[in-house]
Amino acid sequence: MKRSKESGFTLIELLVVLVLISLLAGLVGPRLFNQVGSSKTKVANAQIELLSSAIKTYRLDTGELPTTEQGLSALMVKPSNVVGWNGPYLSKAIPNDPWNRPYHYELKPNYEFLLYSYGRDGEKGGEGEDADVGILE
Protein backbone atom coordinates (compact mmCIF):
# COMPACT_ATOMS: atom_id res chain seq x y z
CA MET A 1 0.00 0.00 0.00
CA LYS A 2 1.20 3.40 -0.97
CA ARG A 3 0.68 6.31 1.45
CA SER A 4 -0.40 9.57 -0.08
CA LYS A 5 1.48 12.60 1.09
CA GLU A 6 -0.85 14.92 3.04
CA SER A 7 -0.80 18.48 1.85
CA GLY A 8 -0.73 21.36 4.30
CA PHE A 9 1.39 24.15 5.71
CA THR A 10 4.45 23.63 7.79
CA LEU A 11 4.93 25.39 11.07
CA ILE A 12 7.61 27.63 9.56
CA GLU A 13 5.29 28.72 6.74
CA LEU A 14 2.59 29.62 9.26
CA LEU A 15 5.07 31.59 11.38
CA VAL A 16 6.27 33.53 8.31
CA VAL A 17 2.68 34.45 7.44
CA LEU A 18 1.97 35.54 11.03
CA VAL A 19 5.10 37.70 11.07
CA LEU A 20 4.10 39.35 7.78
CA ILE A 21 0.57 40.04 9.04
CA SER A 22 1.98 41.50 12.27
CA LEU A 23 4.31 43.79 10.33
CA LEU A 24 1.49 45.02 8.12
CA ALA A 25 -0.76 45.63 11.11
CA GLY A 26 2.05 47.53 12.84
CA LEU A 27 2.57 49.78 9.84
CA VAL A 28 -1.02 50.31 8.72
CA GLY A 29 -2.81 50.27 12.10
CA PRO A 30 -1.51 53.58 13.46
CA ARG A 31 -2.34 55.36 10.21
CA LEU A 32 -5.90 54.08 10.34
CA PHE A 33 -6.33 55.21 13.94
CA ASN A 34 -5.03 58.69 13.02
CA GLN A 35 -7.66 58.84 10.29
CA VAL A 36 -10.39 58.04 12.82
CA GLY A 37 -9.23 60.94 15.01
CA SER A 38 -9.09 63.43 12.15
CA SER A 39 -12.50 62.29 10.91
CA LYS A 40 -14.00 63.08 14.33
CA THR A 41 -12.53 66.56 14.09
CA LYS A 42 -14.04 66.95 10.62
CA VAL A 43 -17.43 65.81 11.92
CA ALA A 44 -17.20 68.34 14.76
CA ASN A 45 -16.41 71.13 12.28
CA ALA A 46 -19.35 70.12 10.09
CA GLN A 47 -21.74 70.02 13.06
CA ILE A 48 -20.49 73.41 14.26
CA GLU A 49 -21.13 74.87 10.80
CA LEU A 50 -24.68 73.47 10.89
CA LEU A 51 -25.30 74.85 14.39
CA SER A 52 -23.75 78.19 13.44
CA SER A 53 -26.05 78.46 10.45
CA ALA A 54 -29.08 77.73 12.66
CA ILE A 55 -27.93 80.38 15.15
CA LYS A 56 -27.63 82.96 12.35
CA THR A 57 -31.12 82.08 11.12
CA TYR A 58 -32.39 82.53 14.68
CA ARG A 59 -30.76 85.98 14.73
CA LEU A 60 -32.41 86.92 11.42
CA ASP A 61 -35.83 85.96 12.78
CA THR A 62 -35.55 87.44 16.27
CA GLY A 63 -33.05 90.26 15.78
CA GLU A 64 -30.77 88.89 18.49
CA LEU A 65 -28.62 85.89 19.31
CA PRO A 66 -29.56 83.40 22.01
CA THR A 67 -28.11 84.36 25.38
CA THR A 68 -25.49 82.16 27.01
CA GLU A 69 -28.13 81.03 29.50
CA GLN A 70 -30.58 80.07 26.73
CA GLY A 71 -27.80 78.28 24.89
CA LEU A 72 -28.38 76.05 21.91
CA SER A 73 -31.73 74.87 23.28
CA ALA A 74 -33.16 78.18 22.02
CA LEU A 75 -32.84 76.70 18.54
CA MET A 76 -35.34 73.97 19.39
CA VAL A 77 -37.67 75.50 22.02
CA LYS A 78 -38.92 79.09 21.96
CA PRO A 79 -37.44 81.06 24.85
CA SER A 80 -39.85 83.26 26.79
CA ASN A 81 -40.02 86.94 25.82
CA VAL A 82 -38.51 86.34 22.36
CA VAL A 83 -40.42 87.90 19.47
CA GLY A 84 -40.19 86.53 15.94
CA TRP A 85 -39.01 83.02 16.83
CA ASN A 86 -39.81 80.78 13.87
CA GLY A 87 -38.19 77.51 14.92
CA PRO A 88 -37.28 74.88 15.53
CA TYR A 89 -34.13 75.73 13.58
CA LEU A 90 -32.80 72.18 13.42
CA SER A 91 -34.60 69.18 11.93
CA LYS A 92 -33.21 66.84 14.62
CA ALA A 93 -32.15 67.16 18.25
CA ILE A 94 -29.05 69.19 19.05
CA PRO A 95 -26.14 66.78 18.57
CA ASN A 96 -23.35 66.14 21.00
CA ASP A 97 -19.81 66.49 19.69
CA PRO A 98 -18.16 63.33 18.28
CA TRP A 99 -16.70 62.63 21.74
CA ASN A 100 -20.26 62.55 23.15
CA ARG A 101 -20.13 65.86 25.03
CA PRO A 102 -22.38 68.89 24.50
CA TYR A 103 -21.07 71.78 22.43
CA HIS A 104 -20.21 74.97 24.29
CA TYR A 105 -22.06 78.17 23.33
CA GLU A 106 -21.36 81.65 24.67
CA LEU A 107 -22.77 85.03 23.67
CA LYS A 108 -19.98 87.62 23.68
CA PRO A 109 -20.50 91.31 24.63
CA ASN A 110 -19.67 92.45 21.09
CA TYR A 111 -22.81 90.63 19.84
CA GLU A 112 -20.89 87.68 18.47
CA PHE A 113 -20.86 84.14 19.72
CA LEU A 114 -18.47 81.31 20.47
CA LEU A 115 -19.40 77.75 19.56
CA TYR A 116 -16.85 75.04 20.23
CA SER A 117 -15.89 71.61 21.51
CA TYR A 118 -12.87 70.93 23.70
CA GLY A 119 -11.98 67.87 21.59
CA ARG A 120 -11.22 64.35 22.73
CA ASP A 121 -9.75 65.26 26.13
CA GLY A 122 -12.63 67.58 27.09
CA GLU A 123 -10.20 70.25 28.31
CA LYS A 124 -9.22 73.65 26.97
CA GLY A 125 -6.25 73.66 24.60
CA GLY A 126 -4.44 70.59 23.39
CA GLU A 127 -3.01 69.30 20.15
CA GLY A 128 -4.17 66.87 17.51
CA GLU A 129 -7.46 65.24 18.42
CA ASP A 130 -7.31 66.92 21.85
CA ALA A 131 -7.33 70.40 20.25
CA ASP A 132 -10.33 72.69 20.60
CA VAL A 133 -12.60 72.73 17.56
CA GLY A 134 -15.00 75.43 16.44
CA ILE A 135 -15.64 79.15 16.42
CA LEU A 136 -13.23 80.46 19.00
CA GLU A 137 -13.37 84.25 18.56
C-alpha positions as a printed NumPy array, in Angstrom:
array([[  0.   ,   0.   ,   0.   ],
       [  1.195,   3.398,  -0.975],
       [  0.685,   6.305,   1.447],
       [ -0.399,   9.566,  -0.081],
       [  1.482,  12.604,   1.094],
       [ -0.845,  14.921,   3.04 ],
       [ -0.796,  18.481,   1.847],
       [ -0.734,  21.363,   4.299],
       [  1.389,  24.146,   5.709],
       [  4.448,  23.634,   7.786],
       [  4.929,  25.391,  11.074],
       [  7.608,  27.625,   9.555],
       [  5.292,  28.722,   6.741],
       [  2.589,  29.616,   9.26 ],
       [  5.067,  31.589,  11.376],
       [  6.273,  33.53 ,   8.313],
       [  2.68 ,  34.452,   7.437],
       [  1.968,  35.541,  11.033],
       [  5.102,  37.702,  11.07 ],
       [  4.102,  39.351,   7.776],
       [  0.569,  40.038,   9.041],
       [  1.98 ,  41.5  ,  12.268],
       [  4.315,  43.792,  10.33 ],
       [  1.485,  45.02 ,   8.117],
       [ -0.759,  45.635,  11.109],
       [  2.055,  47.534,  12.844],
       [  2.571,  49.783,   9.839],
       [ -1.016,  50.312,   8.719],
       [ -2.812,  50.27 ,  12.096],
       [ -1.507,  53.582,  13.463],
       [ -2.335,  55.359,  10.212],
       [ -5.903,  54.084,  10.341],
       [ -6.333,  55.211,  13.944],
       [ -5.026,  58.687,  13.02 ],
       [ -7.659,  58.844,  10.287],
       [-10.394,  58.044,  12.82 ],
       [ -9.225,  60.942,  15.007],
       [ -9.086,  63.43 ,  12.15 ],
       [-12.501,  62.294,  10.905],
       [-14.003,  63.081,  14.329],
       [-12.528,  66.563,  14.093],
       [-14.044,  66.951,  10.619],
       [-17.435,  65.807,  11.922],
       [-17.198,  68.343,  14.763],
       [-16.405,  71.127,  12.28 ],
       [-19.355,  70.117,  10.091],
       [-21.741,  70.023,  13.062],
       [-20.487,  73.413,  14.262],
       [-21.128,  74.871,  10.798],
       [-24.677,  73.472,  10.891],
       [-25.3  ,  74.848,  14.387],
       [-23.751,  78.19 ,  13.445],
       [-26.053,  78.462,  10.447],
       [-29.075,  77.728,  12.659],
       [-27.928,  80.383,  15.155],
       [-27.627,  82.958,  12.35 ],
       [-31.123,  82.082,  11.117],
       [-32.393,  82.533,  14.684],
       [-30.762,  85.977,  14.729],
       [-32.411,  86.915,  11.416],
       [-35.829,  85.961,  12.778],
       [-35.546,  87.445,  16.27 ],
       [-33.052,  90.257,  15.778],
       [-30.767,  88.893,  18.493],
       [-28.621,  85.891,  19.31 ],
       [-29.565,  83.402,  22.009],
       [-28.108,  84.356,  25.379],
       [-25.488,  82.162,  27.008],
       [-28.133,  81.026,  29.503],
       [-30.578,  80.07 ,  26.728],
       [-27.802,  78.277,  24.892],
       [-28.384,  76.051,  21.912],
       [-31.728,  74.869,  23.278],
       [-33.162,  78.183,  22.02 ],
       [-32.838,  76.695,  18.54 ],
       [-35.343,  73.97 ,  19.391],
       [-37.669,  75.496,  22.021],
       [-38.918,  79.088,  21.956],
       [-37.44 ,  81.061,  24.848],
       [-39.846,  83.257,  26.792],
       [-40.023,  86.943,  25.816],
       [-38.511,  86.337,  22.355],
       [-40.423,  87.898,  19.473],
       [-40.189,  86.531,  15.941],
       [-39.007,  83.016,  16.834],
       [-39.812,  80.781,  13.872],
       [-38.194,  77.509,  14.917],
       [-37.276,  74.877,  15.53 ],
       [-34.133,  75.731,  13.584],
       [-32.803,  72.177,  13.419],
       [-34.601,  69.18 ,  11.934],
       [-33.205,  66.84 ,  14.62 ],
       [-32.155,  67.161,  18.249],
       [-29.051,  69.19 ,  19.051],
       [-26.141,  66.781,  18.569],
       [-23.345,  66.144,  21.004],
       [-19.813,  66.486,  19.693],
       [-18.161,  63.328,  18.276],
       [-16.703,  62.627,  21.744],
       [-20.262,  62.553,  23.153],
       [-20.126,  65.859,  25.034],
       [-22.378,  68.886,  24.499],
       [-21.068,  71.779,  22.429],
       [-20.214,  74.975,  24.294],
       [-22.059,  78.167,  23.327],
       [-21.362,  81.65 ,  24.667],
       [-22.768,  85.032,  23.673],
       [-19.983,  87.621,  23.677],
       [-20.504,  91.305,  24.63 ],
       [-19.673,  92.453,  21.088],
       [-22.808,  90.629,  19.836],
       [-20.89 ,  87.682,  18.466],
       [-20.862,  84.136,  19.724],
       [-18.467,  81.312,  20.471],
       [-19.395,  77.749,  19.558],
       [-16.845,  75.036,  20.232],
       [-15.887,  71.611,  21.509],
       [-12.875,  70.929,  23.696],
       [-11.977,  67.872,  21.594],
       [-11.216,  64.352,  22.729],
       [ -9.746,  65.255,  26.131],
       [-12.63 ,  67.581,  27.086],
       [-10.198,  70.255,  28.313],
       [ -9.222,  73.654,  26.974],
       [ -6.249,  73.655,  24.601],
       [ -4.444,  70.585,  23.392],
       [ -3.008,  69.304,  20.15 ],
       [ -4.17 ,  66.874,  17.509],
       [ -7.464,  65.236,  18.418],
       [ -7.309,  66.922,  21.852],
       [ -7.327,  70.396,  20.252],
       [-10.333,  72.69 ,  20.601],
       [-12.603,  72.734,  17.563],
       [-15.002,  75.433,  16.437],
       [-15.644,  79.146,  16.418],
       [-13.229,  80.459,  19.002],
       [-13.366,  84.254,  18.561]])
